[in-house]
């Protein structure tokens, strides 16, 4: 949730910076458009990198979750097998009088 807020503030700041830059640009129209295009490309690159990082983190978390579930599944299966064996052993053990 905190990362979403940071990203929203980033884009808000980016937009305000673009507007202020256009209003107070000391350069010609062509230079300003080139500058804005380069900044927009930088923003798009940043967004792509951030999206890739998020995908990587999500994939890592998914793998970690799968391995945890598999480990718990194996532990549960071992416990059930041990319980079955203990039950069988108790049936085969003669009662002491």
Contact map, one row per residue, 1 for C-alpha under 8 A:
1111100000000000000000000000000000000000000000000000000000000000000000000000000000000000000000000
1111110000000000000000000000000000000000000000000000000000000000000000000000000000000000000000000
1111111000000000000000000000000000000000000000000000000000000000000000000000000000000000000000000
1111111100000000000000000000000000000000000000000000000000000000000000000000000000000000000000000
1111111110000000000000000000000000000000000000000000000000000000000000000000000000000000000000000
0111111111000000000000000000000000000000000000000000000000000000000000000000000000000000000000000
0011111111100000000000000000000000000000000000000000000000000000000000000000000000000000000000000
0001111111110000000000000000000000000000000000000000000000000000000000000000000000000000000000000
0000111111111000000000000000000000000000000000000000000000000000000000000000000000000000000000000
0000011111111100000000000000000000000000000000000000000000000000000000000000000000000000000000000
0000001111111110000000000000000000000000000000000000000000000000000000000000000000000000000000000
0000000111111111000000000000000000000000000000000000000000000000000000000000000000000000000000000
0000000011111111100000000000000000000000000000000000000000000000000000000000000000000000000000000
0000000001111111110000000000000000000000000000000000000000000000000000000000000000000000000000000
0000000000111111111000000000000000000000000000000000000000000000000000000000000000000000000000000
0000000000011111111100000000000000000000000000000000000000000000000000000000000000000000000000000
0000000000001111111110000000000000000000000000000000000000000000000000000000000000000000000000000
0000000000000111111111000000000000010000000000000000000000000000000000000000000000000000000000000
0000000000000011111111100000000000000000000000000000000000000000000000000000000000000000000000000
0000000000000001111111110000000000000000000000000000000000000000000000000000000000000000000000000
0000000000000000111111111000000000000000000000000000000000000000000000000000000000000000000000000
0000000000000000011111111000000100000000000000000000000000000000000000000000000000000000000000000
0000000000000000001111111000000000000000000000000000000000000000000000000000000000000000000000000
0000000000000000000111111100000000000000000000000000000000000000000000000000000000000000000000000
0000000000000000000011111111000100000000000000000000000000000000000000000000000000000000000000000
0000000000000000000000011111000000000000000000000000000000000000000000000000000000000000000000000
0000000000000000000000001111101100000000000000000000000000000000000000000000000000000000000000000
0000000000000000000000001111111100000000000000000000000000000000000000000000000000000000000000000
0000000000000000000000000011111110000000000000000000000000000000000000000000000000000000000000000
0000000000000000000000000001111111000000000000000000000000000000000000000000000000000000000000000
0000000000000000000000000011111111100000000000000000000000000000000000000000000000000000000000000
0000000000000000000001001011111111110000000000000000000000000000000000000000000000000000000000000
0000000000000000000000000000111111111000000000000000000000000000000000000000000000000000000000000
0000000000000000000000000000011111111100000000000000000000000000000000000000000000000000000000000
0000000000000000000000000000001111111110000000000000000000000000000000000000000000000000000000000
0000000000000000010000000000000111111111000000000000000000000000000000000000000000000000000000000
0000000000000000000000000000000011111111100000000000000000000000000000000000000000000000000000000
0000000000000000000000000000000001111111110000000000000000000000000000000000000000000000000000000
0000000000000000000000000000000000111111111000000000000000000000000000000000000000000000000000000
0000000000000000000000000000000000011111111100000000000000000000000000000000000000000000000000000
0000000000000000000000000000000000001111111110000000000000000000000000000000000000000000000000000
0000000000000000000000000000000000000111111111000000000000000000000000000000000000000000000000000
0000000000000000000000000000000000000011111111100000000000000000000000000000000000000000000000000
0000000000000000000000000000000000000001111111110000000000000000000000000000000000000000000000000
0000000000000000000000000000000000000000111111111000000000000000000000000000000000000000000000000
0000000000000000000000000000000000000000011111111100000000000000000000000000000000000000000000000
0000000000000000000000000000000000000000001111111110000000000000000000000000000000000000000000000
0000000000000000000000000000000000000000000111111111000000000000000000000000000000000000000000000
0000000000000000000000000000000000000000000011111111100000000000000000000000000000000000000000000
0000000000000000000000000000000000000000000001111111110000000000000000000000000000000000000000000
0000000000000000000000000000000000000000000000111111111000000000000000000000000000000000000000000
0000000000000000000000000000000000000000000000011111111100000000000000000000000000000000000000000
0000000000000000000000000000000000000000000000001111111110000000000000000000000000000000000000000
0000000000000000000000000000000000000000000000000111111111000000000000000000000000000000000000000
0000000000000000000000000000000000000000000000000011111111100000000000000000000000000000000000000
0000000000000000000000000000000000000000000000000001111111110000000000000000000000000000000000000
0000000000000000000000000000000000000000000000000000111111111000000000000000000000000000000000000
0000000000000000000000000000000000000000000000000000011111111100000000000000000000000000000000000
0000000000000000000000000000000000000000000000000000001111111110000000000000000000000000000000000
0000000000000000000000000000000000000000000000000000000111111111000000000000000000000000000000000
0000000000000000000000000000000000000000000000000000000011111111100000000000000000000000000000000
0000000000000000000000000000000000000000000000000000000001111111110000000000000000000000000000000
0000000000000000000000000000000000000000000000000000000000111111111000000000000000000000000000000
0000000000000000000000000000000000000000000000000000000000011111111100000000000000000000000000000
0000000000000000000000000000000000000000000000000000000000001111111110000000000000000000000000000
0000000000000000000000000000000000000000000000000000000000000111111111000000000000000000000000000
0000000000000000000000000000000000000000000000000000000000000011111111100000000000000000000000000
0000000000000000000000000000000000000000000000000000000000000001111111110000000000000000000000000
0000000000000000000000000000000000000000000000000000000000000000111111111000000000000000000000000
0000000000000000000000000000000000000000000000000000000000000000011111111100000000000000000000000
0000000000000000000000000000000000000000000000000000000000000000001111111110000000000000000000000
0000000000000000000000000000000000000000000000000000000000000000000111111111000000000000000000000
0000000000000000000000000000000000000000000000000000000000000000000011111111100000000000000000000
0000000000000000000000000000000000000000000000000000000000000000000001111111110000000000000000000
0000000000000000000000000000000000000000000000000000000000000000000000111111111000000000000000000
0000000000000000000000000000000000000000000000000000000000000000000000011111111100000000000000000
0000000000000000000000000000000000000000000000000000000000000000000000001111111110000000000000000
0000000000000000000000000000000000000000000000000000000000000000000000000111111111000000000000000
0000000000000000000000000000000000000000000000000000000000000000000000000011111111100000000000000
0000000000000000000000000000000000000000000000000000000000000000000000000001111111110000000000000
0000000000000000000000000000000000000000000000000000000000000000000000000000111111111000000000000
0000000000000000000000000000000000000000000000000000000000000000000000000000011111111100000000000
0000000000000000000000000000000000000000000000000000000000000000000000000000001111111110000000000
0000000000000000000000000000000000000000000000000000000000000000000000000000000111111111000000000
0000000000000000000000000000000000000000000000000000000000000000000000000000000011111111100000000
0000000000000000000000000000000000000000000000000000000000000000000000000000000001111111110000000
0000000000000000000000000000000000000000000000000000000000000000000000000000000000111111111000000
0000000000000000000000000000000000000000000000000000000000000000000000000000000000011111111100000
0000000000000000000000000000000000000000000000000000000000000000000000000000000000001111111110000
0000000000000000000000000000000000000000000000000000000000000000000000000000000000000111111110000
0000000000000000000000000000000000000000000000000000000000000000000000000000000000000011111111000
0000000000000000000000000000000000000000000000000000000000000000000000000000000000000001111111000
0000000000000000000000000000000000000000000000000000000000000000000000000000000000000000111111100
0000000000000000000000000000000000000000000000000000000000000000000000000000000000000000001111110
0000000000000000000000000000000000000000000000000000000000000000000000000000000000000000000011111
0000000000000000000000000000000000000000000000000000000000000000000000000000000000000000000001111
0000000000000000000000000000000000000000000000000000000000000000000000000000000000000000000000111
